[in-house]
Amino acid sequence: MTQADCLFCRIVAGEIPSNQVAETEISLAFRDINPVAPQHVLVIPKRHVADSLADLDDPWVLADLVQLAREVAKGDEFAGGWRLVTNIGADGGQTVPHLHLHLLGGRKMKWPPG
């Protein structure tokens, strides 16, 4: 199920172009248009999951998202290491109300972030 006014649902539907990296029956991975790291891929469920991980009712969706992220991260551009992040709510930095994971790599990551 998709939402007509959801940016990511529109990408899944092909209404908005994206630089797709990989996909499964459940998930889609594509390059972020506003990257915060040299390698920044978004991994989303193809069906609309309202808001965030806090709203996920099917743990298999999360398993598929993480597995797809792992497959993408096997590429050379992530060879030095990578980070997988999800933002929840406005205070957590979430800007699109559709569950998504950020796969970040291509540079040394700081800890703590920010």
C-alpha positions in Angstrom: 0.0 0.0 0.0 1.3 3.4 -0.9 0.3 7.0 0.1 -0.3 9.4 -2.8 1.3 12.3 -1.0 4.4 10.4 0.3 7.7 11.3 -1.4 9.1 7.8 -1.0 5.8 6.1 -2.2 6.0 8.3 -5.3 9.6 7.1 -5.8 8.5 3.4 -5.5 5.7 4.1 -8.0 8.2 5.5 -10.5 6.5 9.0 -10.4 9.7 10.6 -9.1 13.1 9.4 -10.6 15.8 8.0 -8.3 19.2 6.6 -8.7 18.3 3.0 -7.7 21.1 0.8 -6.3 19.2 -2.5 -5.5 15.9 -3.9 -4.6 14.0 -6.9 -3.2 10.4 -7.7 -3.4 9.9 -5.8 -0.2 12.6 -3.1 -0.2 14.2 -0.5 -2.4 17.7 1.1 -2.1 18.6 4.4 -3.9 21.1 7.2 -3.5 20.2 10.1 -1.3 19.9 13.4 -3.3 21.3 15.3 -0.3 24.1 13.0 0.9 25.7 13.6 4.3 28.6 11.2 3.5 30.4 10.3 0.2 28.2 7.2 0.1 24.7 7.7 1.2 22.0 5.2 0.2 18.4 5.2 1.5 16.7 1.8 2.1 13.0 1.9 2.2 10.1 -0.5 2.4 8.1 -0.5 -0.9 4.9 -0.4 1.1 4.1 2.7 3.1 5.1 2.4 6.8 3.7 5.5 8.3 6.4 7.6 9.9 9.1 5.4 11.3 10.4 2.3 12.9 8.2 3.2 15.9 5.2 2.4 13.7 6.5 -0.9 12.1 4.1 -3.8 12.7 6.0 -6.4 10.7 9.5 -7.4 11.9 10.2 -9.1 8.5 10.1 -5.8 6.8 13.0 -4.6 9.1 14.9 -7.8 8.4 14.6 -7.3 4.7 15.7 -3.6 4.9 18.8 -4.5 6.9 19.6 -7.4 4.6 19.4 -5.2 1.6 21.5 -2.6 3.3 24.1 -5.3 4.0 24.1 -6.4 0.3 24.6 -2.8 -0.9 27.4 -2.3 1.7 29.4 -5.2 0.2 30.3 -2.8 -2.6 33.8 -1.3 -2.8 32.6 2.2 -1.8 31.7 0.9 1.7 34.9 -1.2 2.1 36.3 0.9 5.0 33.2 0.5 7.1 29.7 1.9 7.2 26.9 3.1 9.4 23.2 2.2 9.3 20.9 4.9 10.9 17.2 5.5 11.2 15.7 8.7 12.4 12.5 8.7 14.4 10.4 11.9 14.7 11.3 15.5 14.2 13.7 15.7 17.2 15.4 12.6 15.8 16.1 14.3 12.5 13.3 12.5 10.5 12.1 14.7 7.5 10.2 12.1 5.4 7.3 10.3 7.2 8.0 6.9 5.7 10.3 4.3 7.4 13.8 4.5 5.9 17.3 3.6 6.8 20.4 5.6 5.9 23.4 3.6 4.8 26.4 5.8 5.2 30.0 5.2 4.2 33.0 6.4 2.2 34.6 8.3 5.1 35.6 7.8 8.7 32.6 8.3 10.9 32.8 10.2 14.2 31.4 9.0 17.4 29.4 10.4 18.9 27.9 11.8 15.7 27.0 15.4 15.3 
